[in-house]
Amino acid sequence: MSTIKEVMMSLPSIFKPEKAKGWNRVILFDLAGQEPSKWTLTVENGVATVEEGATKTPKLTISGNSEYIVQMFTGEVPPMKLVNAKLLKMQGPMMDSIAFSGLWNIPKKG
């Protein structure tokens, strides 16, 4: 299984800039579980960058266990399934949460 660091650092490579036109946001991943950590994802002018730690004030915060984030971005479990099961929480504007899930080229498994 991938580590949370591998998954977080891979986000810029699976980012779909065409889905983020005019959508500039700072998103904080506040993670517990097997690999507790904080990650700041910045989407700005069609580019996604990731930094370890809480480095900027977020517009959207995603919290939950690191293993669920790994499962989401590796395609093991669909993002909305994790949110609906309350395994991941998104705090911030609802429209940002919806937009966020469409920004990624997540592999389909199964």
Secondary structure, 3 states (H helix, E strand, C coil): CCCHHHHHHHHHHHECHHHHCCCCEEEEEEEECCCCEEEEEEEECCEEEEEECCCCCCCEEEEEEHHHHHHHHCCCCCHHHHHHCCCEEEECCHHHHHHHHCCECCCCCC
